[in-house]
Amino acid sequence: MCGIVGYIGHREAYPIVLKGLQRLEYRGYDSAGIALYDGKDLNLCKTKGKVADLKTLLEKEISTSGKLGIGHTRWATHGVPNDVNSHPHYSNSGNLVIIHNGIIENYDSLKKELIKRGYTFQSDTDTEVLVNLIEDVMTNENIKLGKAVQLALNQVIGAYAIAVFDKNKPNEIVVAKLGSPLAIGIGEGEFFIASDASPFIEFTDNAIYLEDHEMAIVRLDKDIKIRKIEDDSLVNPYIQKLQLNLEQIEKGGYPHFMLKEIYEQPLAIKDTYRGRLLADEGIIKMAGIEDNMKRFLNADRIIIVACGTSWHAGLVAEYIFEDLARIPVEVEYASEFRYRNPVITEKDIVISISQSGETADTLAAIKLAKSKGAFVFGVCNVVGSSIARETDAGAYTHAGPEIGVASTKAFTTQITVLTLIALRLARAKGTMSSSDYRRHLHELELIPEKVTEALKADKHIQAISELYKDSRNMLYLGRGYNFPVALEGALKLKEISYIHAEGYPAAEMKHGPIALIDENMPVIIIATKKGHYDKVVSNIQEIKARKGKIIGIVTEGDVNVRELADHVIEVPETLENLSPLLTTIPLQLLSYHIAVLLGKNVDQPRNLAKSVTVE
């Protein structure tokens, strides 16, 4: 959940580390810190708050010179957000300095043992325990830092990505990974360390992504040595060429990353189906499906595991797979799936969905499914991520970097990939006619321009947001394919505006939520012409009879809902099973504008982080 960044080389470390923290702040932003070493003095500054607060403080208080530096932006696990609990952390001697993303589950027992040996602790963090454990091993065994890190980590239970250095050896940084991402950028006579590649993309496009249970000694003027933590065996590093570019991780003139990413969706969807969807030829080409077609066609069922927005995309996929391909589907919260002793067999296919490819619960669900013999197919956005490496096969979404914590283009590109898979399987199984299949391909090809059309309602949605920004509760309703969109719309509003919202199937309104409806309850209802339209109109009439305020998401040219609703937002017409790609757009914009009008930090909502890499 936290972001870590480090540099060692011939440049001044401070501007690189600081800029890296700014780019990683989406991973955690309740506190931040930097440690810099110039070969003589070790300067450390950390504070509760944002990276901007750290920048203001450290440029007043410490020297920013030095060719070695590490930095951290925190999402709190052990210990409340404050200056003392912020990273980096010193060992008792002051020689070792560490930054850490993850959680050490047995830190309490380790801490008690270290206290018996005379160690003292200033913070409430598990990280301070870890750095002192490394120092204890290093001192007692009279060994170098790298070996001490290896031995110490073999005593640790939990997840981590760490970077640690010894000020007595200013030419090296030791890093290690288990369950939390860690990339090493390789430049000319310099190295970069970060939770992802964004902090060093302008300096190098060569990177090594550590695997779980691996550590590396990053030493100037020497090749990187990567070893297995468990047995100290050497690993041949795989140097990957990065596809990321600097323009993708900047705001590009937009006031927030979230708004930029909402507007990037037409291109993101097109990039996701580019080369896979050949509508004129009636072809879908996906290597991960073609190479494993027999497994998919012979599967008893598909189990989709995901969390948050990705879980909502999985719910949409359930409708699509069952409707088009006639394959039974179950959608599970990864966080529950891994703990309820699920029934999984070798005849099951598990599809895991994650934007980051690092979601801890989803990774654990994958490992559980594989241990039961299931075939696991991954859908994620980040090349080289843990889920991409852990699954048997998969497909990338090609959404590009998503920096805003509230997912937008991840959702629509995930649905795009899952729709392509369902269509390909439907054609292989013969559950769709040739004409219906081709109609779906051509309509999917048109979705990017229809999303562009839906975005033109932005000003209208902003005006509606002005009217409802002070609401304390909102209800989101949808039926069929658009029930998961209602859930997603409610989640977006909760995430960034902190207004309580709930998503429901429209027909379930009468089974409880209708009791909440009065003149103060805005109800956002998805009422497109395809799919149960008449029944949704009846639901609207029931809301109207109880004086609820109605915001209808409707198909262009709708007349019936317009007469009943207080406000309507139009989206272009499309096939029912593609409608979530359009109906989600106004809900994203509504959430965005309400949050901005309330003065909320849209890109970095409180208590949330982009990648949930701890339980």
Secondary structure, DSSP 8 states (H G I E B T S, - for coil): --EEEEEESSS-HHHHHHHHHHHHGGG--SEEEEEEE-SS-EEEEEEES-HHHHHHHHHHHS----SEEEEEEE--SSS-SSTTTSS-EE-TTS-EEEEEEEEETTHHHHHHHHHHTT---SSS-HHHHHHHHHHHHHHHHT--HHHHHHHHHTT--EEEEEEEEETT-TTEEEEEEEBS--EEEE-SS-EEEESSSGGGTTT-SEEEE--TTEEEEEETTS--EEEETTT--EE----EE----GGGGS-TT-SSHHHHHHHTHHHHHHHHHTTTEEGGGTEE--HHHHTTHHHHHT-SEEEEEE-HHHHHHHHHHHHHIIIII---EEEEEHHHHTTS-----TTEEEEEEESSS--HHHHHHHHHHHHTT-EEEEEESSTT-HHHHHSSEEEE-------SSS-SHHHHHHHHHHHHHHHHHHHHHT-S-HHHHHHHHHHHHHHHHHHHHHHTTHHHHHHHHHHHTT-SEEEEEE-GGGHHHHHHHHHHHHHHH--EEEEEEGGGGGGTGGGG-STT-EEEEEE-SSSSHHHHHHHHHHHHHTT-EEEEEEETT--HHHHH-SEEEEE----GGGTHHHHHHHHHHHHHHHHHHTT--SSS-TT--SS----
